[in-house]
Amino acid sequence: MYQLIYVSDKVNTFVPSDMDSILCKARENNEKYGITGLLVELPQHFIQIIEGKQDDVEFAYKLISKDTRHHNLRVILATTTKTREMEAWAMGFSKDLDRSELNDALHILNSFSEKQKFSDIHGQSLKMLLKSLSPE
Ligand SMILES: Cc1cc2nc3c(=O)[nH]c(=O)nc-3n(C[C@H](O)[C@H](O)[C@H](O)COP(=O)(O)O)c2cc1C
């Protein structure tokens, strides 16, 4: 399995109904291509993990990165795993993070913007956070 985690910035024209159409399209496409994952919506960012066959994940990422509803995509982790880790969802969605989850996420993102580089530790801690947010 190939896994990719990226962070992006929402455009400031983003409206809640954009989320519905993104999720609808994502779930439809991902089911077709055997991609699973989780999309987390923060006040100003998205964090997404997508996993599947490498070609399919890279193809989906290419489409996602051209989407004008967000920009400044930064890949945090690109890795292979033995098994599928986000198997429950074609694209799970997590929006209302509690304060400590949001703090954790922002802490990781802020330490990125200071250094302009994600270390492997950032990547792995973000992955743990995403897995803990994944809806059952
Ligand atoms: C934050 C974000 C996450 C997205 N996630 C996915 C995804 O997981 N899978 C997907 O196919 N499209 C996703 N999209 C939508 C794609 O950017 C694009 O609109 C869609 O793949 C186009 O599909 P179509 O060519 O079938 O119309 C996402 C868009 C945004 C802004």
PDBQT file of the ligand as one rigid body, heavy atoms in Angstrom, charges set to zero:
ROOT
HETATM    1  C1  LIG A 201      -9.372  18.993   0.109  1.00  0.00    +0.000 C 
HETATM    2  C2  LIG A 201      -9.797  18.188  -1.083  1.00  0.00    +0.000 A 
HETATM    3  C3  LIG A 201      -9.768  16.803  -1.011  1.00  0.00    +0.000 A 
HETATM    4  C4  LIG A 201     -10.150  16.022  -2.105  1.00  0.00    +0.000 A 
HETATM    5  N1  LIG A 201     -10.072  14.663  -2.029  1.00  0.00    +0.000 NA
HETATM    6  C5  LIG A 201     -10.355  13.914  -3.106  1.00  0.00    +0.000 A 
HETATM    7  C6  LIG A 201     -10.197  12.500  -3.081  1.00  0.00    +0.000 A 
HETATM    8  O1  LIG A 201      -9.825  11.893  -2.085  1.00  0.00    +0.000 OA
HETATM    9  N2  LIG A 201     -10.496  11.815  -4.219  1.00  0.00    +0.000 N 
HETATM   10  C7  LIG A 201     -10.920  12.422  -5.355  1.00  0.00    +0.000 A 
HETATM   11  O2  LIG A 201     -11.161  11.754  -6.347  1.00  0.00    +0.000 OA
HETATM   12  N3  LIG A 201     -11.099  13.752  -5.396  1.00  0.00    +0.000 NA
HETATM   13  C8  LIG A 201     -10.834  14.517  -4.313  1.00  0.00    +0.000 A 
HETATM   14  N4  LIG A 201     -10.992  15.874  -4.364  1.00  0.00    +0.000 N 
HETATM   15  C9  LIG A 201     -11.645  16.449  -5.554  1.00  0.00    +0.000 C 
HETATM   16  C10 LIG A 201     -10.658  16.592  -6.684  1.00  0.00    +0.000 C 
HETATM   17  O3  LIG A 201      -9.875  17.729  -6.476  1.00  0.00    +0.000 OA
HETATM   18  C11 LIG A 201     -11.396  16.738  -8.028  1.00  0.00    +0.000 C 
HETATM   19  O4  LIG A 201     -12.375  17.729  -7.928  1.00  0.00    +0.000 OA
HETATM   20  C12 LIG A 201     -12.059  15.461  -8.444  1.00  0.00    +0.000 C 
HETATM   21  O5  LIG A 201     -11.212  14.365  -8.304  1.00  0.00    +0.000 OA
HETATM   22  C13 LIG A 201     -12.470  15.588  -9.906  1.00  0.00    +0.000 C 
HETATM   23  O6  LIG A 201     -13.119  14.395 -10.273  1.00  0.00    +0.000 OA
HETATM   24  P1  LIG A 201     -13.776  14.229 -11.732  1.00  0.00    +0.000 P 
HETATM   25  O7  LIG A 201     -12.645  14.426 -12.706  1.00  0.00    +0.000 OA
HETATM   26  O8  LIG A 201     -14.340  12.833 -11.715  1.00  0.00    +0.000 OA
HETATM   27  O9  LIG A 201     -14.834  15.309 -11.834  1.00  0.00    +0.000 OA
HETATM   28  C14 LIG A 201     -10.605  16.667  -3.285  1.00  0.00    +0.000 A 
HETATM   29  C15 LIG A 201     -10.624  18.066  -3.343  1.00  0.00    +0.000 A 
HETATM   30  C16 LIG A 201     -10.236  18.828  -2.251  1.00  0.00    +0.000 A 
HETATM   31  C17 LIG A 201     -10.275  20.325  -2.338  1.00  0.00    +0.000 C 
ENDROOT
TORSDOF 0
